[in-house]
């Protein structure tokens, strides 16, 4: 495949030609039925995360930030009556989407695509009165680029260098989704990618954020806002570099230690990365998903109660252990959630966000029995987030369960009914049961919706 020439003789690589053509054609290309279904799962899951996130601290801060900004009424800030610019809405809704540990994740690329891609697509979809079918196609295209971008940089190495994979990939995914809904041609798409590259940023010190506020911006708000910003700049007529991914001083020269640019187009149109993206069964940090699955399996199989337990050993990958070890927030504190599940028999959104319960004497007593181990073998198994739980009971028995494929992952996906139940549980306390049911039902049939703005009454606050 030979290089081509853009305007004024600019060289365009075969990879960029393929990528830009694919993204430009996405609005007109029908998705396979299974991809349509999976995209609905992730759309509903992210909307539910945004609605529930509107009542959490990062969401409240985001809403408070955009409320006085005003601007052309183009898109809704979810959970409110604010209708503001698409850029402002994307920023706020992105932060709402990752206000908590509820949103989806793409394990191999170390990204949370939904909280960046969906708010961007929704903002431009509202602004341009796009159809539900167009929204689904844009989201699927966004997930394709989001994951491939950090994979092309070697996600784990990129993180080791201090960069935030969770910011880079979703930023490009948000831009791709926005450009799709704006109907960009290949040249506009190339310029879109260049404007996005100029904004791409993120430092992985978000791990030290004690309140999840900056983390919500880094994962969702910034990627969604920057993607929409880049798209609207190009839509206004701004031109840019024809191929930011190749040539002198390109994106990969700046960021890749040993980049593989061909990953950006590998199996495009054949492997839809949304199919490889995980939905969380539990509204908690990703490293805690497998231990909770294992603990629930032991409780169900052996009828274990908290009073029966002498010791609890939990093994996860080392990075995960560092992230969730005795944290101050209940939904990312492994020891706390293990204790809650043993006491309650399960965990819910309410129980995983009950901060006062972190001081409950019964919970604290059980937490002391939990030993968390960063295991070398489970570290080597990454990006598969596995977990091993061993219970030593007071009668001397040792019970062990190894979760190799967490429920909700691509290897063990949740059914439509399970996704619906999770999302209804997140939505109903905020919107009321009737409106939560209507929103779920509308998303399941969104490919028949003629105008995305019809979602507004179901997403706005009272």
Residue, then its C-alpha position, 0 to 999 in steps of 0.5 A: x500500500x503506497x502513501x498518498x498526498x493530501x492538500x499541498x502535497x502533504x504525505x499521508x500514510x496508508x495507516x492514516x488513509x485506512x483509519x480516516x476512511x473507516x471512521x468517516x464511513x462509520x455513520x453509513x455502515x450498519x453494525x452486526x446485530x451482536x454489536x448493536x446489542x452490546x453497544x446498547x448495553x454500554x450506552x445504558x450502563x454509562x447513562x446509569x453511571x452518569x445519573x447516579x454520579x450526579x448525586x456524588x461529590x465529583x458529579x456535584x462539583x462538575x455540575x457546580x462548575x458548568x452551571x454558571x457558564x451558560x452558553x448556547x443551549x445544545x445539550x443536557x447536563x444529566x441529572x439537572x435542568x441545565x442545557x448548555x453548550x455541547x462542550x460544557x455538557x460533555x465535560x460535566x457528563x464525563x465527570x458524572x460518568x466516572x464519579x464512581x467506580x460504576x462505569x465500564x472498562x477495556x482491560x487490555x488497553x487500560x481504559x474506561x471508554x464509556x465515560x469519555x465516548x458516550x458523553x461526547x456522542x450524547x452531546x453532539x447527538x443532542x446538538x445535531x438531533x441525531x438518530x438513535x441508530x447514528x448514536x450507536x454507530x458513533x459510540x461503537x466507532x469511538x470504542x474502536x479507536x479508544x482502545x486501539x490508541x493506547x494499545x498502539x502505545x503498549x498500554x502497560x509500558x505507557x502507564x509505567x512511564x507515568x502517562x494516563x492511559x485512561x485519558x489518552x484513549x478515551x479522548x481519541x474515542x470521544x473525538x471519533x464519536x463526535x466526528x462520526x455524528x458530525x458527518x466528517x469526511x476523511x480529510x476532516x477526520x484526519x484534522x480531527x485526529x490532529x487537533x485531538x493529539x494536540x490536546x492529548x494529556x494525562x498523568x497517572x498521579x490520579x491514583x493519589x486523588x483522595x476524593x475521586x474528583x480529579x480522577x473523574x475529570x481525568x477519566x471522563x470529563x477531560x477526554x469527552x470535552x477535548x474530543x468534542x472541542x476538537x470536533x467542533x473546531x474542525x466542523x467550524x472550518x479549521x484545518x490542520x496536519x494531514x497525518x498526525x500519526x506519521x512523518x516528522x515529529x508525529x504523535x508516536x515520536x512524542x509518546x511511544x517508547x516502542x509504538x505499534x501504529x499499525x494497531x490503530x487499524x488492525x482488524x477494523x470492521x472485523x473486531x469491534x472493541x466494544x465486544x471486548x469491553x467489560x461491564x462491572x457487575x459490582x459498583x466498585x473498583x475493578x480489582x475488587x470485582x473478582x474477589x467479590x465474585x469469589x466470595x459470593x460463590x463461597x457464600x452460596x456454595x457453603x452457606x458461609x456467614x460472617x460468624x463462621x470466619x477466622x481469616x480471609x486471604x485475598x489475592x489479586x494482581x500487584x497493581x490492583x492490590x496497591x489501588x484498593x488496599x485499605x482506602x478511605x472510600x468504601x467503593x475502592x476499599x477491598x477489605x471493607x467490601x469483603x467485610x460488608x459482603x460477609x455480613x450482608x451476603x451481597x453488596x449493593x450500590x447503597x452499601x458500597x457507598x455507605x461511608x458511615x458504615x466504614x466505622x461500624x464495629x462489626x465491619x471493622x472487626x471483620x476487616x482485621x481478618x482480611x489479608x490482601x496479597x499482590x500475587x505474582x502469578x495473578x500479575x502475570x495473568x493481566x489484563x485478566x483481572x483474576x482473584x483468589x479468596x481463601x476462607x479459613x473457618x473457625x471449624x478448621x475448614x479452608x475454602x478457596x475460590x479462584x475467579x478467572x473470568x469476572x462476571x461482566x467481562x468479555x469472557x463472561x458477559x452479563x445478559x441483557x436482563x442483568x445489565x437492565x437490573x444493575x442499571x435500574x438499581x442505579x437509576x431508580x433512587x434518583x429518577x424514580x422507578x417509573x422514569x427509570x423503567x422508561x429510560x431502560x426500555x427506551x435504550x433497548x429500542x434506541x435504534x428506532x429513535x428518530x431524535x436523541x433529544x427525546x432522551x432529555x426528559x428521562x435524563x434531566x433532574x426534577 
